[in-house]
Amino acid sequence: MRTASQKIRLEEASDFFGPREMARLLGLNAKRAYEMTRLPGFPARRLGRKIIISKAGFLRWFEENTQ
């Protein structure tokens, strides 16, 4: 069983994920991942109380913002 703090590979991530899964992908803490979802232009959407991030949108955003 995987613990919440273990890093995961991008291939293992679902097509849509939340900030905690993003934190494990990037090796960040959950607080920082939630902060990132509030950045202008970040591909996160709220559905009620949940924050949803698309893998495709995240990859596009990452490439555009790490140059």
Secondary structure in CASP SS format (residue, H / E / C, confidence):
PFRMAT SS
TARGET T0000
AUTHOR 0000-0000-0000
METHOD secondary structure of the structure
MODEL  1
M C 1.00
R C 1.00
T C 1.00
A C 1.00
S C 1.00
Q C 1.00
K C 1.00
I C 1.00
R C 1.00
L H 1.00
E H 1.00
E H 1.00
A C 1.00
S C 1.00
D C 1.00
F E 1.00
F E 1.00
G C 1.00
P H 1.00
R H 1.00
E H 1.00
M H 1.00
A H 1.00
R H 1.00
L H 1.00
L H 1.00
G C 1.00
L C 1.00
N C 1.00
A H 1.00
K H 1.00
R H 1.00
A H 1.00
Y H 1.00
E H 1.00
M H 1.00
T C 1.00
R C 1.00
L C 1.00
P C 1.00
G C 1.00
F C 1.00
P C 1.00
A E 1.00
R E 1.00
R E 1.00
L E 1.00
G C 1.00
R C 1.00
K E 1.00
I E 1.00
I E 1.00
I E 1.00
S E 1.00
K H 1.00
A H 1.00
G H 1.00
F H 1.00
L H 1.00
R H 1.00
W H 1.00
F H 1.00
E H 1.00
E H 1.00
N H 1.00
T C 1.00
Q C 1.00
END
